Amino acid sequence: MTTWLLPLPLILPFATAVLAFLFRRNREGRWISVFGSGATLIAGLILFREVWMNGPIAAQMGEWPAPFGITLVADTLSAVMVVITGITGLAVSIYAVTDVTDEMEELGYHAIFQVLIAGVTGAFLTGDLFNLYVWFEVMLISSFGMLILGGKRVQLDAGIKYVTLNLISTILFLSGIGLLYGTTGTLNLADLSRVVPTVDDGLITIIAMMFMVGFGVKAAVFPLFFWLPASYHTPSFAVSAVFAGLLTKVGVYAMVRMFTLVFTQDVAFTHTILLWVACATMVTGVLGAAAQTDFRRILSFHIVSQIGYMILGLALMTPLAIVGAVFYLVHHIIVKANLFLVAGVANRIAGGTELGRIGSLYKGAPLLAFLFLVPAFSLAGFPPLSGFWAKYVLVKASMDIEMWLVAGIALAVGLMTIYSMTKIWGQAFWKPHPSGIVPKLTDMPSHERAPLMIPIIALAAMTVLIGLFPQPFVAIAERAAAELLDPTVYVTTVLGEIAEEAADQ
């Protein structure tokens, strides 16, 4: 059963991509994508249940034993990320039924989207560094295709910036992989956690810095984030939503995995750098958002800002801080994807996303206004929404180890986030529309309105649910944090007899 549970969330989106491409000129393609996304989510939930009940699981592809073969492995963090990827994929695929144009469908949007979901899922489940690189490339190629789909000048310009900086990241990542393999003789993550402590600390620290920069570009941390606000506002809103929800989180996940499982030899140095990178990322992101006047540009800079909170949890490297990082990771995917979906509906009924050119959304679309406030307040950390608990845990973790300045920065950035969200509210929802019109949801036909609103309502309900009943989600984050800080079970699950023999020695 385990042999099928791990590859199934990968097989399903690839199979869906093939079918969606074959039917791309018919309406069936979009519904194939929706049903395929639903099946992928179900597979992710089954995998999570197995991991929750029985602990981490691993499978060796082709029956080549670890650390020599291709390993798929799921612990609590991996399984949770697969589930959240499935939720986001399903929400965006439903939204795309209306948002994506016929021309984009004929160009293969739904197939590329499913390949992207497979790439993200593969990055979460892989057990070795080379295959992490492979999944990163799957993500890069498919995301570039989605970014330029439509061929507008602004999209092509954004696509060039996006792919150029990500290729630089890939070169650094591959260079780090080569050096690490030459030093240790293995790329299996579990095996690396066993072998790296036996290698010279100085050399490993240099390699760790290469990985930090490579993953930092993909996670959009300071000062490597400029590609993100230059590109995320250019494609369709469905594309922006899946990018905002998932892509940078894969970089964060990779950084969390490597700097808890492998690069733990010089924490005082590496994690101190991560700490100040996290603070700078929070501050520059929120200041960038405050300076913007476009709905999507504001949200794009806030992706950068919120990534800082996740890296902060990793940098502090205490059990509570790691709990906060995991909780924040899950919460932010839901909230940020939803805000971009809301922006898409606002654009459709109000005629744009530039705040000075739209307005009256509260008067004409009160439901949309409410559905904006839920993720917006959550992003800013208002109780009792999910963002409050995520920020609370991280601030408390900072104060517990007397990092008063860091806690102050985290709180100040939260206040600045409120400013940005209230600016969107005041300009887009509250003030009159410059043309005097009152945008209404009911102006759209119901068959177009339903696919747009159902995902927004569902994601907002999840945000409220996590906020009102945080304990089950905190329990999941606590277990994920415990496994990250003590990877013994992870290593034993992957390596089996090799790990046991090493422990006996």
Phi, psi and omega in degrees: 000317180300323181302326181268330183297321184287313180281345185301316177294349174266319182296317186299311179294326177295317178296320178297321180299317180298312181294318180297323179292320180296328182253027186292340181268002178238163179293342181298332183301319181292323180283330171300318178297318180296310182292324176296321177295321177297318179295321178296320177297316179299317178299320177295320179295320178296318178298316179299318180299318180296316180293319181294322182281323191238002180089182182304145178231151180220154177219139180258115182290136181070010179061022171279126185289149173291146007264021187269331185260189177274119183251131167253135183216142178228118166254192185299315181297313179302313183296319178297317181294326176295319178296314180296324175297318178297318178298312180297318179298318179293316180300314183288325179294323175294314180301322183292342178304322177262321190287324185276133183282163177300322179298316179296322178297317180295332178280355175100026183308308187296324177293315180296320179301315181293324176296321176299315179298320177297319179297317178297313180298318178298321178298325180286333187259346184292148180248009178216157189289323182296319179287336170297318175301317180300314181292325174300319180292321174302315178297316184296314182295313182291320180292323175297318177299318179291325182295321184262004181298120185117331172072021177290153183302316182293327177292317180296320178298314179295321181297321179296315178297316183298310186285328180296310181292326179288331175290324174299317176301318181296320179298316177297317180298312180296322177297318177297320178299315180298315180294320181293320178293319178296331182276322188250337182079013180209154174236359176292128186299316180295319179292323177299320180297336179273324187271322186305319179300343180270358184258156179307128185298320184297316179295316180297324179295321177297315179296320179301322179293326176295318177294322180299317179290316180300312177289331180297324176297314182291330178275348180065052176266164177294136359258034189251020192259000193296335179294332187289302180293348177276349187232330190289346181266002188264327184278189174296162185290329175298319178293314178303320183295314181289325175298310183298321182286321195244318196297309181293334182290335175293320175297318177297315179301314180298320179294316178299314181298312185290323186266009167243333184261322188247302187268077180237018184276333184225058185301322182301328180271303186296317185282338172292319175299315178301325181297313182283331171298318179299314181295316179295323179296315178301312186290310182295322179298313184288327176292321176299318179297319181296333183274351186270158178233011179245137184309306184288326178294320176300312180296325180296315178294330178288336171301313179301311182302314184286333173301325179302321179297319181294317178294328177302315179300319178294318184295321180293326170058033171255159179306316181293322180294320178294323174302314179297320180296316180294314180299316181295320180302312182292313181301317188290326178301314182294312186293313186290319176300319182294321179296323177291326176294319176299317179300325179295318178293318178301317178298319184293320185264336183259346174096014178165181177239354175289121190299327181289346185252003179230174180167180175065017181292328178295320182289319185268338182218068183300327178296316178298321179299315178296318182289339171285318184297326182299301178291330180295313178293326177294317178300323180281347177093028178284136172285152000260032185282169188300324181296331178298312182293321179298312179292321181301314182297317182291319178295317178297319178299322178294316182289329180298329179253020173062035172270072188293320181296317179298316178299320179296319178297316180299319179291319180296320178296324175300319178295319178294329176296320176302319180301314182296317181294321178290331176294317176298315181299312183295321185275314187273326188255324191265313185288156178296150176293134183306330181273356180088355180283163174242102182297135182230140174297325184290351175290340177273144173299149184299326181290340173269324185290319185300311179297335178283320189273328183301312178296322180296315179297317182295316180291324176295320178297322177295320178299316178294318181299313179297322180291318183281330181232069187284341190302314178300324181285325174295321179299319177296316180296321179296318179293319177299317179296318179298320179291326178290319183281336175229087188277018184304313182294320178302311183296315181295321180298320183282313188268340177059240187297327180299315180294321180294320178295320178296321179294324180293327180285000000 
